[in-house]
Amino acid sequence: MLLHRDNFQHPEFRQGAADMMGVATGIAAWGLMTGVAMVKSGMSTAEALLMAAIVFAGSSQLAAIPLILAGAPIWVVLATALCVNLRFVVFSVHMRPYVMHLPLRDRLFAGYLTGDLTYVLFVKRFHHPGVTTDERAGQMAYLVGNGGLNWISWTSFSILGVVLANAIPAQWGLGFAGILALLGMLCSLASTKLRWISAAVAGSAAVAAFALPLKLNILTAIVASVVVCLLLEKTALHAHPVSPPDRGH
């Protein structure tokens, strides 16, 4: 059980929380401005609070809010949120070997906790799925510690943004702090030529396809990056990371 006391007492739980702490401020600022934006979009306070409490998907929330504000049909809003979140299909395929030893209920909960940064930090620390019971326990404790702090940072400040919506000027642009947090994480992971190429291709494709509806430029960027990297994977560009030490996980 992911929320078992043993996970909270495991050293990897504290490590997961510590790794997330470095970007939690940016996540909190991003969540705060998303809460403000929900109210400014015309949602009632009750609706915004409900969305802030149960929806843990910042990108799709930010994509859906302008559509709600513009009075777009509900199917357009849902389709946009679906397209923006398609990257989690890729994440879940990668995470599958790490969590298949868990019961279905815990796998679903693990999926709920695995936001963008949690996924990035988790696979950065654990290069391979655990084999022994101790390895698996450590990985799940890390996931709970990291994803839990991510969830608290996002949800609590989204709710705070809803409550303080009329007192916080939207032009503060605090959401940009969240983008900076993601950008800093991306740069720390770009440790090989292939990863730099992957980032460059994804960024270029996203900009080139920006005019596509339903935020399909994000999906286009993912597909373009994956295809290019698969083609280059067998070449000399696919080198091992230069500097990050292998922590044996």
C-alpha positions in Angstrom: 0.0 0.0 0.0 1.6 3.3 -1.1 0.3 5.3 1.9 1.6 2.7 4.4 3.5 4.1 7.3 6.6 2.2 6.2 6.8 4.4 3.1 6.8 7.6 5.2 9.6 6.3 7.4 11.8 5.1 4.6 14.9 7.2 3.8 13.9 7.4 0.2 10.7 9.2 1.2 12.8 12.0 2.6 15.0 12.0 -0.5 12.1 12.2 -2.8 10.7 15.2 -0.9 14.1 16.8 -0.8 14.5 16.5 -4.6 11.1 18.1 -5.2 11.8 20.9 -2.7 14.1 22.6 -5.1 11.3 23.2 -7.6 8.4 23.3 -5.2 8.4 27.1 -5.1 8.0 27.4 -8.8 5.2 24.8 -8.7 3.5 26.7 -5.9 3.7 30.0 -7.9 2.3 28.3 -11.0 -0.5 26.8 -8.9 -1.3 30.2 -7.3 -1.8 31.9 -10.7 -3.8 28.9 -12.0 -6.2 29.4 -9.1 -6.5 33.1 -9.9 -7.0 32.3 -13.6 -9.8 29.9 -12.8 -11.8 32.6 -11.0 -11.0 35.2 -13.6 -12.3 32.9 -16.3 -15.8 33.2 -14.9 -15.9 30.0 -12.8 -17.8 30.4 -9.5 -15.7 30.1 -6.3 -17.2 26.7 -5.6 -16.5 25.4 -9.0 -12.9 26.7 -8.9 -12.3 25.2 -5.5 -13.7 21.9 -6.6 -11.4 21.9 -9.7 -8.4 22.9 -7.6 -9.1 20.2 -5.1 -9.6 17.2 -7.5 -7.8 18.1 -10.7 -4.0 17.6 -10.6 -3.1 18.5 -14.1 -1.7 22.0 -14.4 -1.0 22.1 -18.1 -4.5 20.9 -19.1 -6.1 23.3 -16.6 -4.2 26.2 -18.1 -5.2 25.0 -21.6 -8.8 24.6 -20.7 -9.3 27.9 -18.9 -9.1 30.2 -22.0 -11.5 27.9 -23.8 -14.0 28.0 -20.9 -13.6 31.8 -20.9 -14.3 31.9 -24.6 -17.4 29.8 -24.2 -16.1 26.9 -26.3 -18.2 23.7 -26.5 -17.5 21.2 -23.8 -16.2 18.7 -26.2 -13.6 21.1 -27.4 -12.5 21.7 -23.8 -12.3 18.0 -23.1 -10.5 17.2 -26.3 -7.9 19.9 -25.6 -7.3 18.6 -22.1 -7.0 15.1 -23.5 -4.4 16.1 -26.2 -2.4 18.1 -23.7 -2.3 15.1 -21.3 -1.4 12.5 -24.0 2.3 12.7 -22.9 1.2 10.8 -19.8 0.6 7.8 -22.0 4.3 7.8 -22.7 5.1 8.3 -19.1 2.9 5.5 -18.0 4.4 3.1 -20.5 7.8 3.9 -19.1 6.7 3.6 -15.5 4.8 0.3 -16.0 7.8 -2.0 -15.0 8.3 0.0 -11.9 4.8 -0.4 -10.5 3.4 -3.7 -11.9 4.1 -5.4 -8.6 1.5 -3.2 -6.9 -2.2 -3.9 -6.6 -4.4 -2.0 -9.2 -5.6 0.5 -6.6 -2.0 1.5 -5.8 -1.0 1.6 -9.4 -3.8 4.0 -10.1 -2.8 6.2 -7.1 0.8 6.1 -8.3 -0.4 7.3 -11.7 -2.3 10.2 -10.0 0.8 11.3 -8.1 3.1 11.1 -11.1 3.2 14.7 -12.4 5.8 15.9 -14.9 8.5 16.7 -12.5 7.9 13.7 -10.3 8.3 11.5 -13.4 11.5 13.3 -14.4 13.0 13.1 -11.0 12.0 9.5 -10.4 13.5 8.1 -13.6 16.6 10.3 -13.1 17.2 8.6 -9.7 16.1 5.1 -10.6 17.4 4.1 -14.0 16.0 0.6 -13.7 12.9 -1.0 -12.0 13.6 -2.6 -8.7 14.2 -6.3 -8.6 14.3 -7.1 -4.9 11.7 -6.2 -2.3 13.9 -3.6 -0.7 14.6 -1.9 -4.1 10.9 -1.7 -4.9 10.1 -0.4 -1.4 12.7 2.3 -1.8 11.4 3.3 -5.2 7.8 3.5 -4.0 8.7 5.5 -0.9 10.6 8.0 -3.2 7.5 8.3 -5.4 5.3 9.0 -2.5 7.6 11.6 -1.0 8.3 13.3 -4.3 4.8 13.2 -5.7 3.2 14.0 -2.4 5.1 17.3 -2.0 4.4 18.1 -5.6 0.7 17.5 -5.0 0.7 19.6 -1.8 2.5 22.5 -3.5 0.2 22.5 -6.5 -3.1 21.9 -4.8 -2.7 24.1 -1.7 -1.5 27.1 -3.7 -4.2 26.6 -6.4 -6.8 26.7 -3.6 -5.1 29.8 -2.2 -5.2 31.4 -5.6 -8.9 30.8 -5.8 -9.5 32.3 -2.4 -7.3 35.3 -3.1 -8.2 35.7 -6.7 -9.6 39.2 -6.3 -6.6 40.4 -4.3 -3.8 39.1 -6.6 -3.2 41.1 -9.9 -3.2 38.6 -12.8 -0.4 40.7 -14.4 2.0 39.5 -11.7 2.8 36.6 -14.0 3.9 34.3 -11.2 3.0 31.4 -13.5 6.3 32.1 -15.3 8.1 30.8 -12.2 6.6 27.4 -12.9 7.9 27.5 -16.5 11.4 28.5 -15.2 11.3 25.5 -12.8 10.5 23.1 -15.7 13.2 24.8 -17.9 15.8 24.4 -15.1 14.9 20.7 -14.7 15.1 20.2 -18.5 18.6 21.6 -18.6 19.8 19.4 -15.8 18.6 16.3 -17.7 20.1 17.3 -21.1 23.4 15.4 -20.3 24.0 13.8 -23.7 24.0 15.1 -27.3 21.0 12.9 -28.0 19.0 14.5 -25.2 19.9 18.0 -26.4 18.8 17.1 -29.9 15.6 15.6 -28.4 14.9 18.9 -26.6 15.7 21.0 -29.7 13.5 18.9 -32.0 10.6 19.0 -29.5 10.9 22.7 -28.9 11.2 23.5 -32.6 8.3 21.3 -33.5 6.1 22.8 -30.8 6.8 26.3 -32.1 6.4 25.4 -35.7 3.0 23.7 -35.0 1.8 26.3 -32.6 -1.1 27.3 -34.9 -2.7 23.8 -34.7 -5.9 23.6 -32.7 -6.5 21.8 -29.4 -2.9 22.3 -28.4 -1.9 19.6 -30.9 1.5 21.2 -31.2 2.4 19.5 -27.9 1.6 16.1 -29.3 3.4 17.0 -32.5 6.5 17.9 -30.6 6.4 14.6 -28.6 6.0 12.5 -31.8 8.7 14.4 -33.7 11.2 14.1 -30.8 10.5 10.4 -30.3 10.8 9.6 -34.0 14.1 11.5 -34.4 15.6 10.0 -31.3 14.6 6.4 -32.3 16.4 7.0 -35.7 19.5 8.4 -34.0 19.6 6.0 -31.1 21.8 3.5 -32.8 24.3 6.1 -33.9 27.3 7.5 -32.1 25.2 10.3 -30.7 23.7 7.8 -28.3 26.3 8.1 -25.6 26.0 7.5 -21.9 25.6 10.6 -19.6 28.9 12.2 -18.9 28.7 13.5 -15.4 25.8 12.3 -13.3 26.9 9.5 -11.0 25.0 6.2 -10.9 23.4 6.0 -7.5 23.0 2.3 -7.9 19.2 2.3 -8.3 
